[in-house]
Amino acid sequence: MAWDWSSIGTVFATLLFLRTAYRDFLPPEFHRFISLLLRGIMARFDNDAKIIVEEYDDITCSTNELYGAAQTYLGARCLEDAAVVRLTKTRDSLLPAASLPGYHTTYDSFQGIPLQWASVVVAQADGSSRSGRSSRHVENHSLELTFHRRHRHTVRSLYIPHVINEAKRIAIASRQRRLFTNRADTIYGDDRRNLWSPVPFSHPSTFDTLAIDPALRDDIRRDLLRFVDRRDYYARVGRSWKRGYLLHGPPGTGKTSLIAAIANLLEFDVYDLELTAVHSNTVLRRLLAATTPKSVVVIEDADCSLDLTDRKKKNNKQDGKNAKTGEAEEEPTPASDRSGFSTVSLSGVLNFVDGLWSSSVGERLMILTTNHPERLDPAMLRPGRMDRKIHLSYCGPEAFRVLARNYLEVGEEHPRMVEAEELLREVEMTPAEVAEVFMRCDAEGEGADAAMDEVVIEMRRRKQEAAAASVEEIQGECQGN
């Protein structure tokens, strides 16, 4: 049948009429029915199955480990022939790491099954700010794995575990540990993702360079190695696979260096939690859920971060004040509340350290540091939260030998060593202060002998000052009597 322009116009007019009638006269329920019917018909002719791996888990608001494993696997196995590859290189890594960029595709095969990986990026609004305006747009990244539907069982039961295992092997071979800090722009909890900001962790401290008592150092090392080898034991006794340490002592006694040495010994990542940047217990729980196994969660200067002081002492002090003034007793208000923000409570920190949420991630150390442990609430210090309390004190003879070896490369044979060790039994000098004397002399190019002379002179001066202060104290007591 021959077609002319009038026939074509009639067909188009008919189609437009049917489209208008379908859209304007038929109910929405009929539209949905037709849409489902067409999808079912198309699915019968589509032999492909698809697995979507999103970057974040919307239920727990944490990183999807399968997404990272797939990117690691693809970067090492499947991107050699890709048209476009994204390369990233961290500061301390030797070689750049490859990953699949957004809107691109690569291919793989497993047991003769052809597989296609596609990187998908979808932009959407990320909630609302406090002013009611749209805060910003975020990009949701995902990977889509496409294959023939008859291989569905093989892909899910064999190929996906293969990707995870290969990614673990690659990560171990090129592992770079990181130092995380919590982001301050998650104050209101709108941004549930990227709660931690990472940088490469390259602190050089080790147990061999720690300036602490050798017996204490060896005991801590044994305790740590025993902890990482007892996964089955913790599961058998029904306890979370975690351990808490309280490091306390005067400033400059090596608490931070010990944390770095622990992370280097166990090859753990470090999460440095700044409590003053967390403004609700909900965000604190999200931060905990976003940590990974094989990690050290650190809260430094716990007595200064928030109001975590002893509740009994605080209440007694408040009662005494009310007895004198006659004023009505008020509950202590955390500092952040006075600024108009919500705040993390003592209860929230206790649950963070040893609550139901603390068991969400295994093989983890919780470390608190403080210069004044007596100020902390006893609930923070009980076993189960802080399993070990480690006191780091002033520099002793053994620690001084370690410092002299590290900074000056001298040993016990140095002529000043005996005198320095005798003086350390009478004066209080932290390892940080000793190290500062050594570094100052080394910077001036005076050598090890000059550094040893300088540190002995400093110790003598402190001994004289301590003796003079003792004499003044005795004289003051005599005059008072």
Secondary structure, DSSP 8 states (H G I E B T S, - for coil): ----HHHHHHHHHHHHHHHHHHHHHS-HHHHHHHHHHHHHHHHHH--EEEEEEESEETTTTEE-HHHHHHHHHHHHHT-TT-S--EEE--TT-SS-EEE--TT-EEEEEETTEEEEEEEEEEEEE--B-TTSSB--EEEEEEEEEEEEGGGHHHIIIIIHHHHHHHHHHHHHHT---EEEEE-GGGTTS---S--EEEEE------TTT--S-HHHHHHHHHHHHHHHT-HHHHHHHT--SEEEEEEESSTTSSHHHHHHHHHHHHT-EEEE--GGG--SHHHHHHHHHT--SSEEEEE-SHHHHSS-B-HHHHHHHHHHHHHHH---------HHHHTT-----HHHHHHHHHSTGGGGS-SEEEEEEES-GGGB-HHHHSTTTS-EEEE--S--HHHHHHHHHHHH---TTSTTHHHHHHHHTTS---HHHHHHHHHHHHHTT-HHHHHHHHHHHHHHHHHHHHHHHHHHHHHHHHHH-
